[in-house]
Amino acid sequence: MSETPEIPPSRTVRDAVGGRRPVRHLDPERVRRSPGASRVEPTAYVADRIIVRGAPPRALRDLASSDAEALRAGGPTAEVALPRWSGDEQPTTWLDGVRRIAADMGYQVVYDGRLGDLALDEDDDAESPFGYALRFVPVRSDDVEADTWEVLERVTSELRDLAPDDGLEAPAAGLDHVLRAQRRTSPLPFIPVARPRTSPLPVGAVDEYGHPGSGGLTPVRMIAPAPVRRLADGSSPWEAKDGTRRPVVALVDTGVGTHPWFGDYTPGERSDTRHSIVVRDAELDGSPIGTFPVPRIDSEDAEYGGMSKDPLTGPLDPVAGHGTFQAGIVHQLCPDAVLLSVRAFGGSGDVPEWEVLHTLWRLLRFHRRGLRGEKGCHPVDVVVLAMGYYHEQPEDYGYDGPLRRVLRALRRAGIIVVVAAGNDGTTRPMFPAAWTPHVDRTPAGAVPRERADLKAEYTPILAVGATNPDSTVAVFSNDGPWVTAVKPGAAVVSTMPTTIDGPLTPSVRLPERLGPGVRASVDPDDFGGGFATWSGTSFSAPYLAGEIAARLLEGRTTAQGGGRRRDAADASGDDAASQRTGLAWDAVRRVPRLFADGAATV
């Protein structure tokens, strides 16, 4: 497999308000670079938006404070156009310089203030705010779309001598990368490859996993009984009858659809009850935690109809049912866990980094308010991220950008972060998985190369690769010292929405001759039976999350560890996060062969 994974030609990506943002693909062979500049590698990015680290300068904060409620509401009202640059002005700050460059290139700068109100918010955190976004809009309607790579090249080369805004360091700015949750459009899980069984053309070992019977998405019949909870349901989904707080696993993904294990789902309708295993209706300030909008047409919902990319002809979307499949894996490993559905992307599997950042920021706020005991919000124990991107500049792998900062804030607040390693069979680091501490994997478990990378004030961030049914490492699984562990992820059996029935049909279908009903071959995309096999590190990550949730529950329901564990799980207030961080490390250390004995001492 190539060490430079293929970056596919996606043209647009859906944003939080249901519109489409243009996507460009960085081609190292064609990109213009300044003399002496470092090499670049392929990546996909939103063509008209950059993300800037840290607090917005005073001029932007003034725009935010003029209508803070509109900014909190998000959507188009959160964007404010900056004054166009006048030729008579002299740039004195970094933002002035950006406006001048934009005007010279035919763009107007637009500020996305959705995270700008962090500076005005009730959250007082040393790592907030995480960043802000600037969009570049062509002044003339007949102009071609912007290219923020070219904007950043000029910003980097021309603004070095300008005074920093507000007396602070000049901010670091970067592309708004497109994170993806499928192979080829980068990298997470495998989807069927259209190829007749009689085709004489060979396929590579990695592509075999896209075929039914070799790990590809295929309907199956589950014979085993449904998982059974040990703890009786309480008055809410979050607590058992005896008052035990259930482990909460947040699935930042496509949502969770209808299934006998998880209850019915209809787009736009509320479904949560006190018996819910999956919480779909959680909100923050009156809006869903995730920023991805519910499609206006039910059939385009990734967890209901699964046909948004090609609604007239099919096939099913690349990651239709993806979130439900993850939910089934966690539920099989820890039936007593609560699964918090956080919708971050749709069936295409594509999502801008800015929207992921905004979704995780909202999840962090939901969690923090839950720690304080605020009504409608609840603490989160584990978050699963099955998406990623490849960075264009290898020397910037350690770039401490807004996405990395919000992940660190989640961990500081007591949430364990579990990330899929990627499915391109490459050692090229995929982010955010590659921000994990480097380890040596041994038969006894992972051994950190630098013990100092494991910090007691932060919960761990764990990157997970995939194994085959025989426990060998799957050929497609990305690898490197940043991969903490490998877990089952090839030809895994789990849940699919029973409402998804794609346009493909059985090759044979005819009336039954000797009785009622129909005789047919297997319908390749009818998931009415509720189960399927699928492959990808997308499914290894929830496997580990389920193992961790089970260990968290052990600590809350047994005498092991004494009363400290129960007290920490139920704690509220400012010290709740630090108590939960200790709980998290206790649970992680008890997962068999995750870390070698004594290796995860913090």
C-alpha positions in Angstrom: 0.0 0.0 0.0 1.3 3.5 -0.8 2.7 5.6 2.0 0.7 8.5 0.4 -2.9 7.5 0.5 -5.1 8.6 -2.4 -7.1 11.8 -1.9 -10.3 11.5 -4.0 -12.0 14.2 -6.0 -14.9 15.2 -3.7 -16.2 18.6 -4.8 -18.4 19.9 -2.0 -19.1 19.1 1.7 -22.3 19.9 3.6 -22.0 22.5 6.4 -24.0 23.1 9.6 -26.8 25.0 7.9 -27.5 22.5 5.1 -25.5 24.3 2.4 -22.5 23.1 0.5 -18.9 24.3 0.9 -16.5 23.9 -2.0 -13.7 21.4 -1.5 -10.2 21.5 -3.1 -7.5 18.9 -3.2 -3.9 19.8 -2.7 -1.7 18.2 -5.3 2.0 18.4 -4.4 2.9 18.2 -8.1 0.9 21.3 -9.0 1.0 23.5 -6.0 3.0 26.7 -6.1 5.5 27.1 -3.2 7.7 29.9 -2.1 11.4 29.4 -2.5 12.8 27.4 0.3 9.4 26.3 1.5 8.9 22.8 2.8 7.3 20.0 0.8 3.6 19.3 1.0 1.6 16.1 0.8 -2.0 15.5 -0.5 -5.0 16.6 1.5 -8.5 17.8 1.1 -9.7 21.1 2.4 -12.7 23.5 2.4 -11.7 25.9 -0.4 -13.0 29.1 1.1 -12.3 28.9 4.9 -9.3 28.9 7.2 -9.2 28.2 10.9 -7.2 30.6 13.1 -5.9 29.4 16.5 -6.8 31.3 19.7 -9.0 34.2 20.6 -10.3 36.4 17.9 -8.8 39.9 17.9 -10.7 42.8 19.4 -12.2 43.9 16.1 -13.9 40.6 15.7 -14.9 40.3 19.4 -16.7 43.6 19.0 -18.6 42.1 16.1 -19.4 39.1 18.3 -20.5 41.1 21.3 -22.9 43.2 19.2 -25.1 40.2 18.7 -24.0 37.4 20.9 -27.3 35.6 20.9 -27.2 35.3 17.1 -23.7 33.9 17.2 -24.8 31.3 19.8 -27.7 30.3 17.5 -25.3 29.5 14.7 -26.3 29.3 11.1 -25.9 32.2 8.6 -26.5 34.7 11.4 -23.2 33.7 12.9 -21.3 35.1 9.9 -20.4 38.8 9.7 -18.7 40.4 6.7 -15.7 42.5 7.6 -15.3 45.9 5.9 -13.6 45.6 2.5 -10.0 46.9 2.4 -9.5 50.4 1.2 -6.4 51.2 -0.9 -5.8 54.3 1.4 -5.4 52.2 4.5 -2.1 51.1 5.9 -2.1 47.5 7.5 -0.9 47.6 11.0 -2.1 44.2 12.4 -2.3 40.6 11.2 -6.0 40.9 10.5 -5.5 44.1 8.5 -2.9 42.2 6.4 -5.4 39.4 5.8 -8.0 41.9 4.6 -5.5 43.5 2.3 -4.4 40.2 0.8 -8.1 39.1 0.4 -8.9 42.4 -1.4 -5.9 42.0 -3.7 -7.1 38.5 -4.6 -10.7 39.6 -5.2 -12.2 38.3 -1.9 -14.1 39.8 1.0 -13.4 38.4 4.5 -16.3 36.9 6.5 -16.0 36.1 10.2 -17.7 32.9 11.5 -18.3 33.8 15.1 -19.8 30.6 16.4 -16.9 30.0 18.8 -16.1 33.6 19.3 -18.5 33.9 22.3 -16.3 31.5 24.3 -14.5 34.6 25.6 -17.9 35.8 26.9 -19.2 32.5 28.1 -19.6 30.9 31.5 -16.8 28.5 30.8 -13.6 29.7 32.3 -10.8 27.5 30.9 -7.2 28.3 30.2 -7.4 26.6 26.8 -10.5 28.5 25.7 -11.3 29.9 23.2 -10.0 27.4 20.7 -10.1 29.3 17.5 -12.2 31.1 15.0 -12.9 30.8 11.2 -12.5 33.3 8.4 -14.2 32.7 5.1 -13.1 34.3 1.8 -16.0 35.2 -0.6 -15.3 36.3 -4.2 -16.4 40.0 -4.6 -17.7 39.4 -8.1 -20.4 36.7 -8.5 -18.7 35.5 -11.7 -15.4 34.8 -10.0 -14.2 31.3 -9.4 -14.3 29.9 -5.9 -11.6 30.9 -3.4 -8.5 28.9 -2.7 -7.4 29.3 0.9 -4.2 27.4 0.2 -3.1 30.3 -2.0 -4.4 32.8 0.7 -2.4 31.1 3.4 0.8 31.0 1.2 0.6 34.8 0.9 -0.3 35.3 4.5 2.7 33.3 5.6 5.1 35.1 3.3 3.8 38.7 3.5 2.7 39.2 7.1 5.7 38.3 9.1 6.7 42.0 9.8 3.3 43.2 10.8 2.5 44.0 14.5 0.5 41.2 16.2 -3.1 41.9 17.0 -3.9 43.2 20.5 -0.2 42.8 21.5 -0.5 39.0 21.3 1.6 36.6 19.2 0.7 36.5 15.6 -1.9 33.7 15.3 -1.3 30.4 13.6 -3.7 29.8 10.7 -4.4 26.6 8.8 -6.6 24.9 6.3 -10.1 23.7 7.2 -9.4 20.1 6.5 -12.1 17.7 5.4 -12.3 14.8 7.8 -13.7 11.6 6.4 -15.2 8.3 7.6 -14.8 6.0 4.6 -12.0 4.5 2.6 -10.7 6.2 -0.5 -12.3 9.5 0.5 -10.0 8.8 3.4 -10.1 6.2 5.3 -12.7 4.6 7.6 -14.9 1.9 7.0 -14.9 -0.2 3.8 -17.8 -0.1 1.4 -18.7 -2.7 -1.2 -16.8 -2.5 -4.5 -19.0 -3.1 -7.6 -17.3 -6.1 -9.2 -18.9 -9.2 -10.5 -17.7 -12.4 -8.8 -16.6 -13.7 -12.2 -14.4 -10.7 -12.9 -10.9 -11.9 -13.9 -9.3 -8.6 -12.7 -7.3 -9.0 -9.5 -7.8 -6.6 -6.6 -5.3 -5.6 -4.0 -5.4 -7.2 -0.5 -6.7 -3.9 1.0 -9.6 -3.7 -1.4 -10.7 -7.3 -0.7 -12.3 -6.0 2.5 -14.9 -4.2 0.4 -16.3 -7.5 -0.9 -19.2 -9.4 0.7 -17.7 -12.4 2.3 -14.3 -10.8 2.8 -15.5 -8.1 5.2 -17.6 -5.8 3.0 -20.9 -4.5 4.2 -23.3 -7.4 3.9 -26.7 -8.2 5.5 -26.6 -11.1 7.9 -29.0 -12.8 10.3 -28.1 -12.6 14.0 -29.0 -15.8 15.9 -27.6 -14.9 19.4 -30.0 -13.2 21.8 -29.9 -9.5 22.4 -27.6 -8.2 25.1 -29.3 -7.9 28.5 -28.7 -5.2 31.0 -27.8 -6.2 34.6 -29.0 -2.9 36.1 -32.8 -2.2 36.0 -33.8 1.0 34.3 -34.3 4.1 36.5 -36.2 7.3 36.1 -34.0 8.5 33.3 -31.7 6.9 30.7 -28.7 8.2 32.5 -29.2 6.3 35.8 -30.1 2.8 36.9 -32.9 2.1 39.4 -30.4 1.7 42.2 -29.0 5.2 41.5 -25.9 4.0 39.7 -24.8 6.5 37.0 -24.5 4.6 33.7 -21.3 5.0 31.7 -21.9 7.5 28.8 -20.3 6.8 25.5 -20.7 9.6 23.0 -20.7 8.5 19.3 -19.8 11.5 17.2 -21.0 10.2 13.9 -24.1 9.9 11.7 -26.7 9.2 14.4 -28.4 6.0 15.4 -31.4 4.6 13.5 -34.3 2.3 14.2 -33.4 -1.1 15.6 -35.1 -3.5 18.1 -32.2 -2.9 20.5 -32.4 0.9 20.3 -36.1 1.8 19.6 -37.6 3.6 16.7 -36.1 6.6 15.0 -38.0 9.0 12.7 -36.1 12.1 11.4 -37.3 15.2 13.2 -39.2 13.4 15.9 -38.3 12.9 19.5 -37.8 9.3 20.7 -36.1 9.3 24.1 -37.7 7.6 27.1 -36.4 6.5 30.5 -35.7 3.1 29.0 -33.6 4.4 26.1 -30.3 2.8 25.5 -29.5 5.5 22.9 -30.1 9.1 23.7 -30.9 10.9 20.5 -32.7 14.0 21.8 -30.0 15.6 24.0 -29.7 19.4 23.4 -27.6 22.3 24.4 -29.2 25.7 24.5 -32.2 24.3 22.6 -30.3 22.8 19.7 -28.8 19.3 19.1 -25.2 18.9 20.3 -24.0 17.9 16.8 -24.0 20.5 14.1 -25.0 18.3 11.2 -28.6 19.2 10.3 -31.4 16.5 10.0 -32.1 16.2 6.2 -35.3 17.7 5.0 -36.1 14.5 3.1 -36.2 11.4 5.2 -34.7 9.1 2.6 -31.5 11.2 2.7 -31.0 10.6 6.4 -27.9 8.4 6.8 -29.7 6.4 9.6 -33.2 6.2 8.0 -33.0 5.9 4.2 -29.3 6.3 3.5 -29.5 7.8 0.1 -28.3 11.5 0.0 -25.5 11.4 -2.5 -27.4 9.8 -5.4 -31.0 9.8 -4.3 -32.5 9.1 -7.8 -30.2 6.2 -8.8 -28.4 4.9 -5.7 -26.4 3.2 -4.4 -26.6 3.7 -0.7 -24.4 6.4 0.8 -20.9 5.2 1.7 -21.5 5.4 5.5 -25.3 4.8 5.6 -26.0 3.1 9.0 -22.4 3.8 10.2 -23.5 5.2 13.6 -26.0 2.4 14.3 -23.3 -0.1 13.5 -21.0 1.5 16.1 -23.8 1.6 18.6 -24.3 -2.1 18.3 -20.7 -2.8 19.0 -20.6 -0.8 22.2 -23.9 -2.3 23.3 -22.7 -5.9 22.9 -19.6 -5.1 25.1 -21.4 -3.0 27.7 -25.2 -3.3 27.6 -25.6 -1.0 30.6 -23.9 1.9 28.9 -25.8 4.9 27.6 -25.0 5.7 24.0 -25.2 9.5 23.4 -25.8 10.1 19.7 -24.0 13.2 18.4 -24.7 13.8 14.7 -21.6 15.3 13.1 -21.8 14.2 9.5 -24.1 12.5 7.0 -24.0 9.6 4.7 -21.2 10.9 2.5 -18.8 10.5 5.5 -17.3 14.0 4.8 -17.2 16.8 7.4 -15.2 20.0 7.7 -12.7 20.3 10.5 -14.5 23.5 11.6 -17.8 21.6 12.1 -16.0 18.8 14.0 -14.4 21.5 16.2 -17.8 23.1 16.8 -19.5 19.8 17.6 -16.8 18.8 20.1 -16.9 22.2 21.7 -20.7 21.8 22.2 -20.2 18.3 23.6 -17.6 19.7 26.0 -20.0 22.4 27.2 -22.8 19.8 27.6 -20.4 17.7 29.7 -19.2 20.6 31.8 -22.8 21.7 32.6 -23.6 18.1 33.4 -20.8 18.1 36.0 -22.3 21.2 37.5 -25.7 19.4 37.7 -27.5 21.7 35.3 -30.8 20.3 34.1 -30.8 18.6 30.7 -27.0 18.1 30.6 -25.0 15.1 31.7 -21.4 14.1 32.1 -19.8 12.0 29.4 -17.2 9.3 30.0 -15.9 8.3 26.5 -16.1 9.9 23.1 -15.6 7.9 19.9 -14.2 9.6 16.8 -14.2 7.5 13.6 -13.0 10.1 11.2 -9.7 11.7 10.2 -7.5 13.6 7.7 -3.9 13.6 6.5 -1.9 16.7 7.1 -0.3 18.5 4.1 2.9 19.5 5.8 4.7 16.7 7.7 6.7 19.1 9.8 3.4 20.5 11.2 2.2 17.2 12.6 2.6 18.6 16.1 0.7 21.7 15.2 -1.2 22.8 18.3 -4.3 23.9 16.5 -7.9 24.4 17.6 -9.0 20.7 17.0 -6.1 19.4 19.1 -6.9 22.0 21.8 -10.5 21.0 22.1 -9.6 17.4 22.4 -7.2 18.3 25.2 -10.0 20.2 26.9 -12.3 17.2 26.7 -9.6 15.1 28.3 -8.9 17.6 31.0 -12.6 17.6 31.7 -12.5 13.8 32.4 -13.6 12.4 29.0 -11.6 9.5 27.4 -11.0 10.1 23.7 -10.9 7.0 21.4 -10.0 7.5 17.8 -10.0 5.2 14.7 -6.5 4.8 13.2 -7.6 4.7 9.5 -8.0 2.2 6.8 -5.4 3.0 4.1 -2.7 0.5 5.2 -0.2 3.4 5.6 2.2 4.7 8.2 1.4 8.2 7.2 -0.1 9.7 10.4 -3.9 10.4 10.3 -5.3 13.0 12.6 -6.7 13.2 15.2 -5.5 9.7 15.8 -1.8 10.6 15.4 -1.9 13.0 18.3 -1.8 10.0 20.7 1.4 9.4 22.7 3.8 7.1 20.9 4.0 3.5 22.2 5.6 0.2 21.5 2.9 -2.5 21.2 3.9 -5.7 23.0 2.0 -9.0 23.7 1.4 -7.7 27.2 0.1 -4.3 26.0 1.3 -0.9 25.0 4.4 0.6 26.6 4.7 4.4 26.3 8.0 5.5 24.7 8.0 8.6 27.0 6.3 8.1 30.3 6.0 11.8 30.6 3.5 11.8 27.7 0.9 10.2 30.1 -0.3 13.1 32.3 -2.4 12.6 35.4 -4.4 15.7 34.8 -5.6 14.4 31.4 -7.5 11.3 30.5 -5.9 9.2 27.7 -6.4 9.7 24.0 -6.2 6.3 22.3 -5.8 5.4 18.6 -7.2 2.0 17.6 -6.2 -0.2 14.6 -8.1 -3.3 13.4 -7.7 -7.1 13.6 -9.2 -9.9 11.5 -11.5 -12.6 12.9 -8.3 -14.7 13.5 -6.7 -11.9 15.6 -4.2 -11.0 12.9 -3.8 -7.3 12.1 -6.0 -6.4 9.2 -4.1 -5.4 6.1 -6.0 -2.2 5.7 -5.2 -0.9 9.2 -3.0 2.1 9.4 0.0 1.7 11.7 2.7 3.6 13.5 3.9 4.3 17.0 0.8 6.5 17.4 -1.5 3.4 17.2 -2.1 2.5 20.9 -3.9 -0.9 20.3 -5.6 -3.1 17.8 -9.1 -4.4 18.3 -11.6 -6.5 16.2 -12.5 -4.4 13.1 -12.7 -6.8 10.1 -15.9 -8.7 9.3 -17.5 -7.6 12.5 -21.2 -8.3 13.1 -23.3 -5.5 14.5 -26.6 -3.6 14.1 -28.0 -1.7 11.1 -31.1 0.5 10.8 -34.0 -1.7 9.9 -35.4 1.1 7.7 -32.5 1.0 5.2 -33.3 -0.9 2.0 -31.2 0.3 -0.9 -32.0 0.2 -4.6 -30.2 -3.0 -5.4 -32.4 -6.1 -5.6 -31.9 -9.9 -5.3 -30.5 -11.5 -8.5 -33.4 -14.0 -8.3 -36.9 -13.3 -6.9 -40.0 -15.4 -7.6 -43.2 -16.7 -5.8 -42.7 -19.7 -3.5 -44.1 -22.8 -5.3 -45.1 -25.0 -2.4 -46.2 -22.4 0.2 -46.8 -18.8 0.8 -44.2 -16.1 0.4 -41.3 -15.5 -1.9 -38.1 -17.4 -2.9 -35.1 -15.2 -3.6 -31.4 -14.8 -3.4 -29.9 -12.4 -0.7 -30.8 -8.8 -1.3 -27.4 -7.1 -1.0 -28.6 -3.8 0.5 -31.8 -4.6 2.4 -31.0 -4.4 6.1 -34.5 -5.0 7.4 -33.1 -7.9 9.4 -31.2 -5.4 11.5 -27.7 -6.9 11.3 -24.7 -6.8 9.0 -21.0 -7.5 8.7 -18.6 -4.6 8.0 -15.0 -3.7 8.3 -12.9 -0.7 9.3 -11.1 0.9 12.2 -14.3 2.8 12.6 -15.5 -0.3 14.4 -12.3 -1.1 16.3 -12.7 2.3 18.1 -16.2 1.6 19.6 -15.0 -1.9 20.5 -12.3 -0.4 22.8 -14.8 2.2 24.0 -17.2 -0.6 25.0 -14.4 -2.3 26.9 -13.6 0.9 28.8 -17.2 1.5 29.6 -17.6 -2.0 31.0 -14.6 -1.3 33.3 -16.0 2.1 34.4 -19.3 0.3 35.3 -17.4 -2.3 37.3 -15.9 0.4 39.4 -19.3 1.9 40.1 -21.1 -1.2 41.0 -18.6 -3.4 42.9 -16.6 -3.0 46.1 -13.4 -3.0 43.9 -11.8 0.4 44.4 -13.9 1.3 47.4 -16.3 4.2 47.7 -14.0 6.6 45.9 -15.2 5.4 42.5 -18.9 5.8 43.2 -18.3 9.2 44.8 -16.3 10.4 41.8 -18.9 9.1 39.3 -21.6 11.1 41.2 -19.5 14.1 41.9 -20.5 17.6 40.7 -18.8 21.0 40.8 -15.4 22.2 39.9 -13.5 19.1 41.2 -15.7 16.6 39.5 -13.5 16.6 36.3 -10.3 15.8 38.2 -12.0 13.0 40.1 -13.4 11.5 36.9 -9.9 11.7 35.3 -8.6 9.4 38.0 -11.5 7.1 37.5 -10.8 7.1 33.7 -7.2 6.0 34.2 -8.3 3.2 36.7 -10.7 1.8 34.0 -8.2 2.1 31.2 -5.6 0.2 33.2 -8.0 -2.7 33.8 -8.7 -3.3 30.1 -6.8 -6.5 29.3 -3.6 -6.0 27.3 -4.4 -2.3 26.5 -1.4 -1.2 28.5 1.3 -3.5 29.9 1.2 -3.9 33.6 2.7 -0.8 35.2 3.1 1.0 31.9 0.2 3.4 32.4 1.1 4.7 35.8 0.4 8.4 36.0 
